[in-house]
Amino acid sequence: MDHSMSLTQHIQAPPEKVWSVITDIPGSAATLSGVDSVQLLTDGPYSEGTRWKETRKMFGKAETVEMWVAEAEPGRSTTVKAEQGGADYTTRFSLSPRDGGTDLTLTFGAEVIKPTAASKIMMLLFGRMGMAATRKALTKDLMEIAAKAESLS
């Protein structure tokens, strides 16, 4: 069972400013109100293989997930992966210059990799609700990334 969505936010800032915001992992807790804390697990600049633990509040409780950069094309796109509770999560950011700014498209996907009877029932029951909550959180993330990138211009 696969769940995915795609959201686009136009940002009045050039792609390099937007890139600097989405790849500032240590600063993401300051930029994104949904992120409580970030703990870097690797050293060096943002690149393929960069790993960190991110703590977010979801449904009123804090969840910590280990995330890593699966792909990075500086200034153009990056893919971040995470696994939790038998599900594989993929978040892809794509940047396209438009009208002197940037269209930032976030594509999020969740796929159950080790489906159990319980996880199938949970996805049926909470899949829609979970995706609605995820859409709301990701829309807010995009607005906050836009505000931060625009403040840098």
SVG drawing of the C-alpha trace seen along z (x, -y; Angstrom):
<svg xmlns="http://www.w3.org/2000/svg" viewBox="-11 -40 44 50">
<polyline fill="none" stroke="black" stroke-width="0.4" points="0.0,0.0 1.5,-3.3 0.5,-6.8 2.0,-9.9 1.3,-13.6 2.9,-16.5 2.8,-20.1 4.3,-23.2 5.1,-26.6 6.3,-29.6 9.0,-31.4 10.2,-35.0 13.8,-34.0 16.4,-32.5 17.0,-28.7 20.3,-29.0 18.7,-30.8 15.9,-28.1 18.6,-25.4 20.5,-26.9 17.3,-26.7 16.3,-23.2 19.8,-21.8 20.4,-23.6 19.7,-20.6 21.1,-22.0 19.0,-25.1 15.8,-23.3 14.4,-23.3 14.6,-27.1 13.0,-27.4 10.3,-24.7 7.8,-25.1 6.9,-21.4 10.5,-20.3 11.3,-20.1 15.0,-19.2 17.6,-17.9 20.7,-15.8 23.3,-15.5 24.8,-12.0 27.4,-12.8 29.9,-15.6 30.5,-17.8 28.3,-19.7 24.9,-18.5 25.4,-15.7 24.4,-12.2 24.8,-10.1 24.2,-13.0 22.2,-11.5 20.4,-13.1 17.7,-12.4 14.7,-14.7 12.0,-15.0 8.6,-16.3 5.3,-16.4 2.7,-14.3 -0.8,-13.7 0.3,-15.4 3.3,-13.2 7.0,-13.6 8.4,-11.2 12.1,-10.9 13.0,-9.5 16.4,-8.9 16.7,-10.5 19.3,-10.5 20.0,-12.1 19.6,-9.6 20.3,-12.0 21.5,-15.6 21.7,-17.7 22.7,-21.1 20.3,-23.9 18.0,-21.5 16.7,-18.6 17.3,-16.4 15.7,-13.2 15.5,-12.4 14.6,-8.9 13.4,-7.6 12.1,-4.3 9.9,-3.8 7.3,-1.3 7.7,0.9 7.2,-2.0 9.6,-3.6 9.2,-7.4 10.6,-9.4 10.6,-13.2 11.8,-14.9 12.4,-18.6 12.6,-19.9 13.5,-23.5 12.6,-25.3 13.3,-28.9 10.2,-30.8 9.3,-34.6 12.4,-35.7 11.8,-33.2 11.6,-29.5 8.9,-26.9 9.7,-24.4 7.9,-21.1 7.8,-18.7 6.8,-15.1 6.2,-12.8 5.6,-9.1 5.0,-6.5 5.2,-2.8 4.6,0.1 7.6,2.4 6.9,5.0 3.1,5.2 1.5,7.0 -2.2,7.6 -2.2,4.8 -0.3,2.3 -2.7,2.9 -5.7,2.2 -3.9,-0.9 -3.2,-2.2 -6.9,-1.7 -8.1,-3.4 -5.5,-6.1 -4.1,-6.3 -6.5,-9.1 -6.4,-10.9 -2.6,-10.5 -2.2,-11.8 -4.4,-14.8 -2.3,-15.5 0.9,-15.0 -0.4,-17.3 -1.2,-20.0 2.3,-19.7 4.1,-19.7 2.1,-22.7 3.2,-24.5 6.8,-23.4 6.8,-24.8 5.4,-28.2 8.1,-28.4 10.8,-27.5 9.5,-30.2 9.5,-32.8 13.0,-31.9 14.4,-31.9 12.6,-35.2 14.1,-36.8 17.6,-35.9 17.1,-37.7"/>
</svg>
